[in-house]
Amino acid sequence: MSRQGPSQFVRPSIAALIALVVAMLALSACAGSSSATATATVVARTSIATPNESTGAAQQLQPGSITVFAAASLTDSFADIGKAFSAAHAGVDVTYNFGGSPTLRTQLEQGARADVLALADQANMQAALDAKLVVDAGTIFATNRLVIIAPAANPGGVNAPIDLAKPGLKLVLALDGVPAGTYARQSFAKMATDPAFGAGFTDAVLANVVSEEPNVKGVVTKVQLGEADAGVVYVTDVTPGVAADVHTVAIPEAVNSTAEYPIAVTRTASRTDLADAFVAFVASAEGQSIVRKYGFLSLR
């Protein structure tokens, strides 16, 4: 009995020990599996997040189209920008609607749809923002300056800004409120503060206005056709195709007006990714190079 007792006591202890070891191994295996799962989850989340934060293929634009409403003075430069943008993003098309800045804003107010709005002044862009037509006040991407143009034969004898006040001169301007028209009137006001022009200069010039156009391209056309003795337009409007038909007169920097061009995404944009990309392209080195090619002063 004395041998059997200890033997019976020892056997259960060994069995318990074995069971304990097995249980510990099982717990260790479970813990390892849980740790592996947690690690896999972290890796998966990282691999998903990384492309979204990169500038690589994850941001490749899908085919589609956008409509850009742009100031008439941007016609030639934006035509080239559109081609370059489409070339950089296969399957993406750009459609334009060019016109006077207030006209474009009014069209949007009346329900016209566009993805991007590019204007020739901040006042009209601010009005568009106030009307909740755009997502922000826009980014200035270029500036412009004014120049006087006359028909090539120069029948009015316009050779200096002061000649715009000659009695009987037929002058054509863009409407006041259209950026080119507003900038021209601001320039006349600056001239009037110079004794060389005289205090009555602005009134004398405005008395010569025979036509007010809805956009700056209309001013160019009237002068080209000889329907006016002079007009005030942007430097960029004297394109190679226009230069042969007109005589240009520089406006000194001190009395000139600087036009600022803002661009913004509209609230009705159907493809905000394309709209954002177009705005970014205009501000990019390539976009700014095109802007400079057409005589604008770029911002980079």
SERO-116164 format. One line per 3 residues: number of its first residue (from 1); for each residue x, y, z of N, C-alpha, C. Coordinates in steps of 0.001 Angstrom, whole numbers. Layout:
BEGIN
NUM) X,Y,Z,X,Y,Z,X,Y,Z  ... .
END
This chain:
BEGIN
1) 831,-1195,0,0,0,0,852,1225,0  1976,1137,781,2816,2326,824,3378,2673,-547  3699,1697,-1428,4223,1979,-2776,3124,2482,-3696 .
4) 1939,1865,-3560,825,2175,-4449,340,3607,-4204  335,4038,-2896,-145,5396,-2606,645,6475,-3313  1960,6414,-3143,2766,7434,-3844,2607,7348,-5337 .
7) 2498,6121,-5875,2342,5948,-7319,1043,6583,-7803  -22,6404,-7059,-1315,7009,-7442,-1247,8533,-7346  -511,9018,-6402,-391,10485,-6220,428,11131,-7335 .
10) 1499,10444,-7805,2405,10981,-8822,1724,11049,-10175  986,10029,-10572,380,9973,-11904,-529,11199,-12189  -1418,11587,-11272,-2252,12773,-11551,-1420,14044,-11719 .
13) -346,14193,-11024,479,15403,-11129,1109,15514,-12510  1563,14393,-13043,2161,14383,-14378,1096,14717,-15426  -49,14148,-15253,-1151,14414,-16217,-1531,15886,-16204 .
16) -1592,16457,-15000,-1961,17871,-14894,-923,18767,-15539  332,18363,-15331,1423,19151,-15912,1359,19132,-17436  1095,17946,-17968,1003,17823,-19431,-149,18675,-19962 .
19) -1271,18618,-19253,-2446,19404,-19666,-2135,20892,-19632  -1397,21312,-18603,-1033,22726,-18472,-154,23184,-19622  824,22311,-19971,1729,22634,-21072,958,22756,-22375 .
22) 43,21822,-22598,-774,21852,-23824,-1600,23123,-23891  -2177,23507,-22762,-3010,24720,-22712,-2181,25962,-23003  -960,26000,-22448,-83,27163,-22678,317,27270,-24132 .
25) 582,26099,-24741,942,26102,-26164,-219,26602,-27020  -1402,26186,-26621,-2599,26618,-27371,-2802,28115,-27260  -2625,28632,-26022,-2777,30075,-25816,-1741,30850,-26613 .
28) -505,30327,-26652,574,30974,-27395,253,31022,-28872  -310,29927,-29373,-674,29870,-30799,-1738,30883,-31127  -2720,30998,-30227,-3809,31971,-30457,-3270,33385,-30457 .
31) -2393,33657,-29484,-1824,34999,-29400,-1041,35328,-30640  -274,34354,-31160,507,34560,-32379,-393,34835,-33546  -1501,34086,-33631,-2455,34291,-34746,-3057,35662,-34680 .
34) -3451,36112,-33441,-4055,37438,-33270,-3088,38518,-33663  -1796,38374,-33261,-777,39363,-33595,-567,39444,-35083  -556,38285,-35756,-365,38256,-37207,-1505,38953,-37902 .
37) -2746,38728,-37371,-3921,39379,-37966,-3824,40882,-37826  -3442,41366,-36644,-3319,42803,-36412,-2292,43412,-37344  -1156,42738,-37529,-115,43229,-38419,-615,43309,-39849 .
40) -1345,42305,-40294,-1878,42280,-41650,-2837,43432,-41870  -3642,43744,-40833,-4604,44845,-40935,-3881,46172,-41114  -2836,46416,-40353,-2056,47647,-40458,-1440,47771,-41839 .
43) -871,46687,-42322,-240,46695,-43639,-1277,47003,-44711  -2450,46399,-44603,-3501,46608,-45593,-3933,48062,-45619  -4108,48644,-44429,-4520,50042,-44374,-3456,50965,-44948 .
46) -2216,50661,-44676,-1116,51474,-45202,-1078,51408,-46725  -1261,50207,-47253,-1176,50058,-48705,-2325,50763,-49407  -3452,50927,-48732,-4590,51627,-49331,-4373,53135,-49253 .
49) -3846,53607,-48117,-3701,55046,-47909,-2597,55652,-48751  -1517,54898,-48941,-347,55458,-49604,-625,56009,-50998  -1335,55275,-51903,-1565,55826,-53226,-2337,57131,-53200 .
52) -3291,57258,-52245,-4089,58475,-52171,-3256,59685,-51776  -2145,59438,-51111,-1302,60538,-50666,-185,60829,-51658  -70,60014,-52656,1002,60204,-53632,516,61059,-54783 .
55) 1401,61370,-55697,1029,62138,-56887,1191,61279,-58129  1205,59980,-57919,1429,59065,-59029,159,58624,-59709  149,57357,-60104,-931,56827,-60912,-2279,56906,-60231 .
58) -2297,56971,-58894,-3565,57021,-58182,-4355,58269,-58545  -3677,59319,-59009,-4345,60566,-59368,-4528,60716,-60872  -4288,59667,-61624,-4496,59717,-63066,-5962,60031,-63353 .
61) -6203,61034,-64177,-7572,61454,-64456,-8283,60474,-65376  -9504,60187,-65039,-10321,59339,-65889,-10859,60171,-67053  -11116,59566,-68205,-11643,60302,-69362,-12919,61064,-69004 .
64) -13094,62181,-69631,-14278,62998,-69382,-14122,64348,-70054  -14991,65273,-69726,-14926,66600,-70332,-15315,67666,-69323  -14794,68860,-69534,-15168,69998,-68697,-15476,71195,-69593 .
67) -16277,72098,-69063,-16613,73337,-69753,-16003,74501,-68988  -15270,75325,-69703,-14601,76467,-69087,-15198,77758,-69635  -15719,78602,-68752,-16171,79941,-69118,-14978,80871,-68899 .
70) -14543,81576,-69950,-13333,82391,-69830,-13502,83749,-70508  -12851,84752,-69950,-12884,86105,-70502,-12411,86098,-71950  -13019,86962,-72773,-12720,86989,-74206,-11240,87208,-74487 .
73) -10562,87962,-73632,-9141,88235,-73856,-8273,86996,-73674  -8857,85907,-73164,-8109,84663,-72970,-8285,83693,-74139  -9023,84098,-75161,-9392,83192,-76244,-8205,82418,-76824 .
76) -7190,83112,-77258,-6055,82446,-77920,-5200,81644,-76942  -4892,82228,-75807,-4027,81532,-74848,-4710,80294,-74274  -5997,80388,-73975,-6688,79242,-73394,-6949,78148,-74424 .
79) -7036,78526,-75690,-7174,77502,-76732,-5941,76597,-76700  -4768,77206,-76561,-3517,76433,-76475,-3422,75661,-75163  -3865,76283,-74073,-3831,75615,-72775,-4738,74387,-72796 .
82) -5883,74506,-73443,-6794,73377,-73541,-6176,72212,-74291  -5474,72520,-75378,-4820,71464,-76157,-3724,70780,-75330  -2953,71581,-74622,-1868,71022,-73808,-2421,70187,-72657 .
85) -3499,70650,-72059,-4125,69925,-70944,-4666,68574,-71421  -5324,68573,-72574,-5860,67329,-73132,-4736,66372,-73528  -3642,66931,-74017,-2497,66093,-74394,-1879,65430,-73167 .
88) -1919,66124,-72041,-1347,65582,-70806,-2264,64560,-70141  -3563,64614,-70476,-4540,63715,-69859,-5399,63097,-70960  -4983,61946,-71419,-5676,61280,-72527,-7150,61072,-72210 .
91) -7987,61406,-73194,-9417,61197,-73029,-10147,62322,-72327  -9434,63406,-71985,-10056,64549,-71319,-10211,65687,-72324  -11428,66182,-72500,-11715,67256,-73455,-12102,68536,-72720 .
94) -11751,69671,-73334,-12092,70972,-72767,-12931,71750,-73776  -14101,72211,-73332,-14977,73046,-74162,-15011,74441,-73562  -14924,75460,-74421,-14883,76830,-73937,-16129,77640,-74299 .
97) -16382,78617,-73447,-17363,79663,-73735,-16669,80975,-73390  -16286,81745,-74413,-15582,83013,-74197,-16562,84185,-74276  -16328,85187,-73442,-17190,86367,-73470,-16725,87397,-72471 .
100) -17475,88480,-72352,-17167,89491,-71358,-17378,88914,-69967  -16550,89305,-69017,-16626,88735,-67672,-18007,88878,-67031  -18650,90056,-67085,-19980,90151,-66479,-21026,89317,-67210 .
103) -20851,89156,-68524,-21784,88323,-69295,-21684,86872,-68869  -20466,86386,-68691,-20265,85003,-68255,-20870,84784,-66875  -20657,85749,-65997,-21221,85631,-64642,-22743,85595,-64688 .
106) -23315,86454,-65520,-24777,86493,-65653,-25317,85175,-66202  -24619,84607,-67158,-25044,83327,-67723,-25088,82241,-66651  -24093,82236,-65772,-24088,81263,-64679,-25231,81524,-63710 .
109) -25494,82792,-63444,-26597,83150,-62550,-27937,82693,-63121  -28042,82671,-64426,-29293,82301,-65085,-29401,80801,-65357  -28447,80029,-64858,-28553,78586,-64946,-27605,77876,-65892 .
112) -26769,78624,-66605,-25786,77974,-67471,-24823,77172,-66598  -24305,76062,-67130,-23417,75207,-66345,-21992,75267,-66869  -21062,75389,-65962,-19641,75370,-66297,-18898,74707,-65156 .
115) -17697,74261,-65427,-16868,73632,-64404,-15808,74582,-63860  -15360,75495,-64717,-14305,76442,-64348,-14679,77827,-64854  -14369,78847,-64064,-14623,80235,-64454,-13319,81013,-64380 .
118) -12917,81643,-65494,-11687,82442,-65549,-12065,83832,-66060  -11849,84848,-65249,-12279,86203,-65576,-11099,87169,-65646  -11395,88392,-66111,-10334,89379,-66294,-10269,90401,-65166 .
121) -11049,90181,-64128,-10955,91085,-62980,-11475,90393,-61730  -11036,90895,-60594,-11444,90313,-59318,-12841,90756,-58909  -13282,91912,-59396,-14607,92408,-59020,-15703,91454,-59483 .
124) -15617,90995,-60725,-16628,90069,-61227,-16515,88700,-60569  -15296,88282,-60234,-15140,87003,-59535,-15722,87102,-58125  -15519,88237,-57474,-16092,88415,-56139,-17611,88397,-56208 .
127) -18160,89014,-57275,-19609,88993,-57453,-20099,87560,-57677  -19309,86770,-58390,-19657,85363,-58618,-19613,84588,-57299  -18640,84908,-56452,-18539,84259,-55154,-19719,84648,-54269 .
130) -20077,85927,-54278,-21207,86407,-53486,-22504,85716,-53900  -22596,85399,-55197,-23789,84730,-55719,-23701,83211,-55580  -22621,82742,-54913,-22407,81310,-54690,-22308,80518,-55998 .
133) -21636,81130,-56970,-21436,80468,-58260,-20115,79719,-58308  -19157,80129,-57468,-17833,79508,-57428,-17512,79104,-56001  -16550,78187,-55868,-16231,77658,-54542,-15349,78600,-53719 .
136) -14618,79501,-54403,-13791,80470,-53689,-13553,81677,-54599  -12773,82639,-54103,-12532,83864,-54862,-11543,83679,-55996  -11037,82482,-56149,-10153,82189,-57275,-8692,82471,-57002 .
139) -7881,82033,-57925,-6432,82221,-57862,-5998,83107,-59021  -5253,84169,-58749,-4737,85032,-59811,-3646,84267,-60559  -3812,84119,-61874,-2832,83346,-62640,-2086,84170,-63681 .
142) -2516,85420,-63919,-1831,86271,-64902,-2288,87707,-64733  -1505,88618,-65300,-1899,90026,-65348,-1736,90532,-66779  -2338,91674,-67048,-2339,92234,-68392,-2239,93745,-68312 .
145) -1968,94393,-69443,-1877,95855,-69489,-2665,96387,-70671  -2910,97681,-70656,-3689,98308,-71719,-2796,98924,-72795  -3383,99037,-73986,-2710,99702,-75095,-3783,100384,-75951 .
148) -3423,101454,-76596,-4338,102142,-77509,-4101,101610,-78916  -5181,101323,-79630,-5038,100915,-81024,-5842,101847,-81917  -5360,102034,-83137,-6032,102836,-84159,-5936,102059,-85464 .
151) -6777,102370,-86440,-6619,101701,-87743,-5218,101940,-88279  -4713,101036,-89094,-3341,101140,-89603,-3078,102489,-90258  -4062,103036,-90973,-3888,104333,-91645,-3917,105497,-90660 .
154) -4388,105258,-89437,-4439,106252,-88366,-5107,107562,-88797  -6358,107478,-89245,-7041,108692,-89717,-7249,109756,-88639  -7291,109334,-87367,-7510,110297,-86288,-6225,110914,-85762 .
157) -5090,110476,-86307,-3809,111029,-85864,-3543,110761,-84391  -3804,109532,-83957,-3588,109166,-82552,-2169,108618,-82394  -1313,109421,-81764,80,109030,-81583,527,109069,-80131 .
160) -352,109522,-79234,-62,109582,-77805,-1396,109542,-77063  -1409,109093,-75817,-2663,109016,-75070,-3446,110329,-75036  -2750,111475,-75009,-3452,112755,-74926,-4317,113016,-76159 .
163) -4008,112341,-77252,-4778,112526,-78491,-6188,111963,-78398  -6452,111124,-77390,-7798,110577,-77231,-8816,111660,-76886  -8334,112829,-76453,-9235,113923,-76093,-9484,114897,-77243 .
166) -8934,114609,-78427,-9155,115497,-79578,-10645,115611,-79889  -11156,116789,-80049,-12576,116947,-80382,-12918,116215,-81683  -14015,115489,-81676,-14459,114805,-82887,-13841,113440,-83122 .
169) -12904,113033,-82283,-12302,111704,-82446,-13345,110622,-82141  -13388,109597,-82945,-14328,108494,-82712,-13618,107394,-81922  -14016,107275,-80658,-13377,106318,-79744,-14344,105186,-79400 .
172) -13845,103972,-79365,-14655,102826,-78957,-13999,102164,-77750  -14834,101840,-76764,-14366,101206,-75536,-15248,99999,-75220  -14783,99152,-74329,-15652,98115,-73780,-16566,98788,-72757 .
175) -17719,98208,-72554,-18665,98756,-71586,-18038,98926,-70210  -18474,99948,-69488,-18040,100080,-68106,-18650,98910,-67338  -17849,98198,-66579,-18298,96967,-65925,-17651,95756,-66562 .
178) -17407,95844,-67888,-16571,94858,-68555,-15141,95237,-68182  -14333,94302,-67713,-13005,94671,-67213,-12207,95612,-68104  -12141,95340,-69414,-11352,96207,-70293,-11887,97633,-70292 .
181) -13195,97777,-70192,-13790,99108,-70145,-13533,99793,-68822  -13624,99042,-67748,-13371,99604,-66416,-11912,100025,-66266  -11010,99149,-66704,-9587,99466,-66619,-9245,100702,-67456 .
184) -9863,100848,-68637,-9593,102003,-69498,-10003,103293,-68793  -11170,103278,-68175,-11656,104472,-67480,-10791,104800,-66264  -10272,103754,-65595,-9346,103989,-64484,-8060,104639,-64990 .
187) -7617,104217,-66148,-6407,104784,-66733,-6612,106259,-67095  -7782,106570,-67655,-8075,107973,-67994,-8072,108837,-66737  -8598,108293,-65638,-8648,109047,-64388,-7231,109330,-63874 .
190) -6336,108371,-64044,-4940,108582,-63648,-4304,109675,-64499  -4597,109648,-65809,-4043,110664,-66708,-4524,112059,-66309  -5778,112143,-65869,-6357,113438,-65530,-5688,114086,-64326 .
193) -4983,113287,-63511,-4286,113852,-62352,-2923,114425,-62732  -2507,114171,-63966,-1226,114681,-64468,-1465,116019,-65158  -779,117067,-64748,-961,118386,-65363,-780,118381,-66876 .
196) -18,117437,-67386,205,117367,-68828,-1077,117035,-69583  -2007,116372,-68913,-3284,116013,-69542,-4379,117020,-69205  -4385,117517,-67981,-5400,118480,-67581,-6571,117828,-66876 .
199) -7209,118555,-65983,-8288,118036,-65152,-9510,117605,-65971  -9719,118236,-67122,-10897,117905,-67925,-10652,116774,-68918  -9505,116135,-68807,-9134,115118,-69795,-10143,113968,-69862 .
202) -10514,113411,-68714,-11421,112260,-68704,-12750,112587,-69368  -13321,113722,-69043,-14604,114112,-69637,-14481,114284,-71147  -13365,114868,-71585,-13162,115081,-73019,-13039,113747,-73758 .
205) -12352,112809,-73146,-12193,111490,-73781,-13531,110766,-73853  -14250,110730,-72759,-15524,110004,-72735,-16561,110640,-73662  -16420,111928,-73933,-17324,112588,-74873,-17092,112094,-76293 .
208) -15939,111491,-76542,-15602,110984,-77878,-16040,109538,-78116  -16581,108905,-77081,-16972,107503,-77211,-18203,107384,-78111  -18059,106625,-79201,-19160,106440,-80153,-19764,105034,-80061 .
211) -19088,104124,-79342,-19599,102765,-79198,-18986,102108,-77974  -19821,101359,-77262,-19342,100589,-76110,-19659,99120,-76367  -18637,98298,-76325,-18768,96892,-76706,-18900,95971,-75485 .
214) -19585,94829,-75662,-19789,93898,-74553,-18532,93130,-74142  -17516,93142,-74999,-16240,92523,-74634,-15121,93175,-75432  -13903,92941,-75027,-12756,93625,-75621,-12533,93235,-77079 .
217) -12916,92025,-77463,-12746,91604,-78856,-13610,92457,-79786  -14739,92922,-79277,-15595,93806,-80070,-14909,95126,-80363  -14144,95624,-79407,-13391,96870,-79608,-12357,96676,-80711 .
220) -11646,95568,-80649,-10625,95273,-81657,-11250,95229,-83050  -12369,94561,-83160,-13030,94414,-84466,-13464,95757,-85031  -14040,96606,-84204,-14482,97930,-84667,-13315,98748,-85211 .
223) -12191,98692,-84532,-11020,99452,-84985,-10452,98832,-86260  -10374,97527,-86317,-9876,96845,-87519,-10700,97208,-88752  -11993,97323,-88557,-12892,97624,-89673,-12934,99113,-90019 .
226) -12212,99926,-89260,-12191,101362,-89523,-13442,102076,-89064  -14213,101456,-88153,-15440,102073,-87656,-15168,103001,-86480  -13922,103093,-86090,-13527,104008,-85017,-12108,104484,-85283 .
229) -11791,105655,-84722,-10437,106192,-84878,-9468,105608,-83852  -10017,105095,-82770,-9151,104538,-81725,-9966,103664,-80783  -9264,102820,-80068,-9878,101975,-79049,-8832,101637,-78004 .
232) -9290,101241,-76834,-8371,100828,-75769,-8625,99357,-75483  -7575,98543,-75627,-7679,97090,-75456,-6497,96614,-74623  -6395,95313,-74470,-5235,94748,-73779,-4077,94568,-74761 .
235) -2883,94599,-74234,-1697,94332,-75047,-1827,92977,-75741  -2401,92020,-75032,-2528,90662,-75580,-3516,90567,-76737  -4353,91590,-76911,-5320,91559,-78019,-4670,91905,-79356 .
238) -3496,92477,-79312,-2784,92799,-80555,-1987,91556,-80953  -2714,90564,-81421,-2119,89293,-81842,-1478,89468,-83214  -679,88501,-83662,-85,88597,-85006,-1127,88825,-86095 .
241) -2310,88249,-85909,-3358,88428,-86907,-3981,89802,-86890  -3824,90524,-85789,-4397,91867,-85632,-3359,92948,-85924  -2125,92689,-85593,-1058,93699,-85656,-951,94399,-87003 .
244) -1158,93663,-88098,-1023,94273,-89428,-2135,95265,-89725  -3238,95183,-88990,-4399,96042,-89264,-4473,97272,-88378  -3583,97353,-87390,-3711,98453,-86435,-2385,99170,-86190 .
247) -2543,100384,-85710,-1421,101206,-85257,-1537,101242,-83739  -472,100906,-83028,-540,100848,-81567,165,102033,-80920  -385,102460,-79792,179,103559,-79007,288,103075,-77567 .
250) 1483,103068,-77035,1704,102592,-75665,1125,103560,-74640  669,103011,-73541,205,103811,-72410,1273,103698,-71324  1860,104818,-70889,2934,104759,-69882,2513,103993,-68635 .
253) 3439,103295,-68044,3152,102465,-66877,2492,103255,-65749  2930,104499,-65562,2417,105308,-64455,929,105576,-64558  381,105569,-65760,-1047,105856,-65943,-1793,104672,-66568 .
256) -1117,103549,-66627,-1756,102344,-67143,-2502,101653,-66004  -3323,100671,-66323,-4023,99880,-65311,-3647,98416,-65498  -3421,97747,-64405,-3044,96335,-64462,-4270,95459,-64261 .
259) -4535,94626,-65240,-5651,93686,-65150,-5177,92409,-64474  -5943,91920,-63514,-5616,90685,-62821,-6655,89618,-63169  -6172,88442,-63509,-7039,87360,-63974,-7159,86242,-62929 .
262) -8330,86095,-62303,-8539,84986,-61367,-9233,83803,-62042  -8994,82607,-61545,-9632,81397,-62054,-10135,80592,-60864  -11349,80033,-60990,-11947,79286,-59881,-12808,78145,-60399 .
265) -13005,77160,-59543,-13905,76037,-59846,-15323,76466,-59482  -16276,76128,-60308,-17663,76517,-60040,-18335,75514,-59104  -19444,75941,-58522,-20203,75054,-57638,-21001,74012,-58422 .
268) -21145,74222,-59732,-21907,73270,-60546,-21008,72273,-61257  -19722,72285,-60937,-18776,71389,-61613,-19207,69931,-61448  -19340,69231,-62566,-19745,67829,-62516,-18554,66912,-62266 .
271) -17367,67363,-62650,-16136,66602,-62418,-15147,67523,-61721  -15266,67598,-60412,-14376,68505,-59675,-12910,68096,-59807  -12669,66788,-60022,-11278,66362,-60188,-10676,66967,-61455 .
274) -11452,66987,-62540,-10969,67587,-63780,-10852,69106,-63643  -11840,69709,-62985,-11822,71166,-62804,-10610,71591,-61982  -10363,70890,-60881,-9198,71203,-60041,-7902,71015,-60829 .
277) -7847,69957,-61620,-6640,69678,-62404,-6409,70757,-63450  -7488,71262,-64064,-7336,72316,-65074,-6812,73595,-64432  -7372,73971,-63292,-6907,75166,-62578,-5435,75019,-62209 .
280) -5065,73829,-61734,-3664,73583,-61372,-2764,73655,-62598  -3266,73178,-63734,-2465,73196,-64962,-2207,74638,-65417  -3213,75486,-65326,-3054,76895,-65709,-1969,77559,-64864 .
283) -1897,77174,-63596,-902,77762,-62692,456,77070,-62765  529,75948,-63474,1776,75191,-63559,2794,75885,-64460  4015,75380,-64443,5073,75957,-65281,4682,75917,-66755 .
286) 4080,74820,-67189,3691,74710,-68595,2571,75680,-68939  1575,75769,-68065,480,76697,-68301,948,78144,-68322  1829,78488,-67392,2346,79850,-67323,3219,80180,-68531 .
289) 3899,79195,-69072,4698,79406,-70279,3798,79780,-71452  2648,79135,-71546,1696,79451,-72619,1132,80852,-72426  808,81190,-71183,281,82522,-70871,1274,83603,-71301 .
292) 2541,83394,-70991,3573,84375,-71362,3721,84487,-72878  3575,83369,-73569,3725,83366,-75023,2730,84313,-75683  1581,84509,-75041,548,85373,-75607,586,86786,-75038 .
295) 1660,87120,-74344,1857,88502,-73898,1388,88828,-72518  795,87879,-71821,392,88131,-70432,1632,88139,-69548  1515,88766,-68410,2562,88692,-67408,2183,87555,-66480 .
298) 2980,86489,-66483,2668,85331,-65667,3111,85587,-64231  2702,84705,-63341,3046,84866,-61935,4170,83958,-61485  4827,83270,-62445,5963,82428,-62088,6920,82355,-63249 .
END
